[in-house]
Amino acid sequence: MTADTATGRRSHAAGRVYTSRSAPAPASRAEIARRIARAAGEILITFGLIVLLFALYEVYGKTALVDAHQNTLDKQLTQSWGGSSPSTGTGAPTTPAGLAEPLPGSAFARLYIPVLQKHWVVVEGVTLHDIEFAPGHYPGTALPGQIGNFAVAGHRIPSIFWNLQELQKGQLIVVQTKDEWYVYTVTVNEIVTPTSIEVVAPTPDHVGATPTRAMMTLTTCNPKWADYQRMAVHAVLTKKQPAADGPPVALGS
């Protein structure tokens, strides 16, 4: 055997050893399963963090936005009430109760629910833009204190009608306008379908009936975090007093 031949064999053998060491061994089924499980776990953790962040935004971030807009609306309402009477000097048509028909999107009343320790400024209109940061009055329904149904919609979010299910028969809702305080007493809290428009009829749940009382209805989505039902809280006017007399006893004054 020549030196060249021996060297060639050693080189060829060395080449085989190098190739064997550099080629990765095929992954076993168990290892593939572990890799898939690890990747799926990372995806689920990421998804969970996204859901958690969204929930935190809904509870805290959106609450802060609603509170900020409510503060702005409250200042606007205070300023407007400090000017001329809504029934004179504004150029707006007036209602039989002496209230001006509110302009779309404008703030015109305050709504208090003592049992929830919540209050809001109410705006005119129930479009998504109108009720993004405030409860909204259904256009065409009665105004506070009027015979008929003063109907108001609000989102089922923590800063608005989140715990409306706690409002039950006999509990109170208070509405403040520039000149009057109105106290309504809840008669029923019912769950209906999203198409049950009869809940905001002049006589709630009786379409076509002539109203004989001053009523109020609050509506929101049901259940929480969903919208395949509606919650409707009906109340009847049981007391009113001039704004000059100060807040009613129902507010703890």
C-alpha positions in Angstrom: 0.0 0.0 0.0 1.4 3.3 -1.0 1.5 6.3 1.2 -0.9 8.1 -1.2 -3.4 5.3 -1.0 -3.2 5.2 2.8 -3.7 8.9 3.0 -6.7 8.8 0.7 -8.3 6.1 2.8 -7.7 8.1 5.9 -9.1 11.2 4.3 -12.1 9.3 3.0 -12.7 7.8 6.5 -12.3 11.2 8.1 -14.8 12.6 5.7 -17.3 10.0 6.7 -16.8 10.7 10.4 -17.3 14.5 9.7 -20.5 13.9 7.8 -21.9 11.7 10.5 -21.2 14.2 13.2 -22.7 17.2 11.3 -26.1 15.6 10.3 -28.8 16.2 13.0 -30.6 13.1 14.2 -34.3 13.1 13.1 -36.6 14.3 15.9 -38.7 11.7 17.5 -42.5 11.9 17.6 -42.3 12.7 21.3 -40.0 15.6 20.7 -42.2 17.0 17.9 -45.2 16.7 20.3 -43.3 18.6 23.0 -42.4 21.4 20.5 -46.0 21.8 19.4 -47.3 21.8 22.9 -44.7 24.5 23.9 -45.6 26.7 20.9 -49.3 26.3 21.7 -48.7 27.2 25.3 -46.9 30.4 24.3 -49.7 31.4 22.0 -52.3 30.8 24.7 -50.3 32.8 27.2 -50.0 35.7 24.7 -53.8 35.5 24.0 -54.5 35.5 27.7 -52.4 38.6 28.2 -54.3 40.3 25.4 -57.6 39.4 27.0 -56.4 40.6 30.4 -55.2 43.9 28.9 -58.5 44.4 27.2 -60.4 43.7 30.4 -58.2 46.2 32.3 -58.9 48.8 29.6 -62.7 48.1 29.8 -62.7 48.5 33.6 -60.1 51.2 34.2 -59.2 52.8 30.9 -62.7 53.3 29.6 -63.9 54.3 33.1 -61.4 57.1 33.1 -62.5 58.2 29.6 -66.2 58.2 30.7 -65.4 60.1 33.9 -63.5 62.7 32.0 -66.3 63.2 29.4 -68.9 63.2 32.2 -67.0 66.0 34.0 -66.9 68.0 30.7 -70.7 67.4 30.2 -71.4 68.4 33.8 -69.6 71.7 33.4 -71.4 72.4 30.1 -74.7 71.6 31.8 -74.0 73.9 34.7 -73.0 76.7 32.4 -76.2 76.3 30.3 -78.4 76.2 33.4 -76.7 79.4 34.7 -77.9 81.3 31.6 -81.4 82.0 30.3 -84.3 79.7 31.1 -84.6 76.7 28.7 -88.2 77.7 28.1 -87.5 81.3 27.0 -84.8 83.1 25.1 -83.1 80.0 23.6 -84.9 79.8 20.3 -85.7 76.2 21.0 -89.3 74.8 21.0 -90.7 74.2 24.4 -92.7 71.2 25.7 -96.0 71.3 27.7 -93.9 70.7 30.8 -91.9 73.9 30.1 -88.7 72.0 29.1 -86.9 72.8 25.8 -86.6 70.0 23.3 -82.9 69.1 23.6 -80.6 69.3 20.6 -79.1 66.0 19.4 -76.0 65.1 21.4 -76.5 67.9 23.9 -76.6 67.5 27.7 -79.9 68.4 29.3 -80.4 66.5 32.6 -78.7 64.6 35.4 -79.6 61.0 36.3 -79.1 59.6 39.8 -79.5 56.0 41.0 -79.0 56.1 44.8 -78.9 52.3 45.4 -75.9 52.1 43.0 -74.3 55.3 44.2 -74.0 56.4 40.6 -75.0 59.6 38.7 -74.5 60.8 35.1 -75.3 63.6 32.8 -77.8 62.5 30.2 -77.5 63.5 26.5 -80.0 63.6 23.7 -79.8 60.6 21.3 -79.0 56.9 21.4 -76.6 56.5 18.5 -73.2 54.9 19.3 -71.6 58.3 19.2 -74.2 59.8 21.5 -74.0 57.1 24.2 -70.3 56.4 24.1 -69.6 58.3 27.3 -73.1 59.0 28.7 -76.6 57.6 29.0 -78.8 58.9 26.1 -82.4 59.9 25.8 -84.5 58.1 23.2 -85.6 60.9 20.8 -89.4 61.1 20.5 -90.0 59.7 24.0 -91.3 61.9 26.9 -89.0 64.4 28.7 -88.6 64.2 32.5 -91.9 64.8 34.3 -94.0 64.5 31.2 -97.0 62.1 30.8 -95.5 59.3 28.7 -92.3 57.4 28.9 -89.0 59.2 29.5 -86.7 56.4 28.0 -82.9 56.3 28.5 -80.3 53.9 27.1 -76.8 53.2 28.4 -74.0 50.8 27.8 -73.5 47.8 30.1 -70.0 48.9 31.1 -68.6 49.5 34.7 -68.8 53.3 34.4 -72.4 53.4 33.3 -75.2 50.7 33.6 -73.0 47.8 34.7 -75.0 46.9 37.9 -78.4 47.8 36.6 -79.7 44.4 37.7 -79.5 45.6 41.3 -82.3 48.1 40.6 -85.5 46.4 41.7 -89.1 47.2 42.5 -89.6 50.0 45.0 -86.1 51.5 44.6 -85.7 55.1 43.4 -84.3 56.9 40.3 -83.9 60.7 40.5 -83.7 63.0 37.5 -82.6 66.7 37.7 -83.5 69.4 35.2 -82.8 73.1 35.4 -86.0 73.9 37.2 -87.2 70.6 38.8 -86.3 67.4 40.6 -88.2 64.2 39.7 -88.3 61.1 41.8 -89.3 57.9 40.0 -90.1 54.6 41.8 -89.1 51.3 40.0 -92.1 49.1 39.2 -90.3 46.2 37.3 -86.9 45.1 36.0 -87.4 42.8 33.0 -85.3 40.9 30.4 -86.5 41.2 26.8 -85.2 40.7 23.3 -83.2 43.3 21.4 -86.2 43.9 19.1 -88.6 44.5 21.9 -89.2 48.2 21.1 -92.4 48.2 23.1 -90.4 48.7 26.3 -89.9 52.4 25.3 -93.5 52.9 24.1 -95.4 55.8 25.8 -97.1 53.2 28.0 -94.3 50.6 28.4 -95.1 47.2 27.0 -98.4 48.4 25.6 -97.9 49.8 22.1 -100.7 52.0 21.0 -102.1 52.6 24.5 -102.7 56.2 25.6 -100.3 57.1 28.4 -101.9 58.4 31.6 -98.8 58.5 33.9 -95.3 59.9 33.8 -93.1 56.9 33.4 -89.4 56.3 32.9 -87.5 53.4 31.3 -83.8 52.5 31.5 -82.4 50.1 28.9 -79.1 48.3 28.6 -77.5 45.1 27.1 -77.9 41.8 28.9 -76.0 39.8 30.1 -72.8 41.6 30.9 -70.2 41.4 28.1 -72.9 40.4 25.7 -75.9 41.9 23.8 -78.2 39.1 22.8 -80.8 40.4 25.3 -81.9 43.7 26.8 -82.6 44.7 30.3 -85.4 47.3 30.8 -86.1 49.0 34.1 -89.5 50.7 34.3 -90.4 53.3 36.9 -93.3 55.7 37.6 -93.1 59.3 38.7 -93.9 59.6 42.5 -92.6 63.0 43.4 -91.4 66.2 42.0 -90.1 69.4 43.6 -88.6 72.7 42.5 -84.9 72.9 42.0 -84.8 75.9 44.3 -85.8 73.5 47.2 -82.5 71.6 46.9 -82.0 67.9 46.3 -84.8 65.5 47.3 -84.5 63.3 50.4 -84.0 60.3 48.1 -80.4 61.6 47.5 -79.7 61.6 51.2 -79.9 65.4 51.6 
